[in-house]
Amino acid sequence: MIPADYRKALGLREGDEVMVQLADDGLRVFAVRQAVRYAQEVVRRYVAADRSLADELIRERRQEAQDES
């Protein structure tokens, strides 16, 4: 259970999902939405804004399914 003061500081509401990361200096707690946003920011450093990885994945999966037929 995360104390109310901590939840408020992290922008969490009761029942929100969190991720816990073990670090050298202790535990780090992230709201899942914060972790997703951070991951998206990291990916955008390496992928052009006009490129859709989701669309590419869908095309690949459809091609794989077609190849299996």
Secondary structure, DSSP 8 states (H G I E B T S, - for coil): ---HHHHHHHT--TT--EEEEEETTEEEEEEHHHHHHHHHHHHHHHS-TT--HHHHHHHHHHHHHHHH-
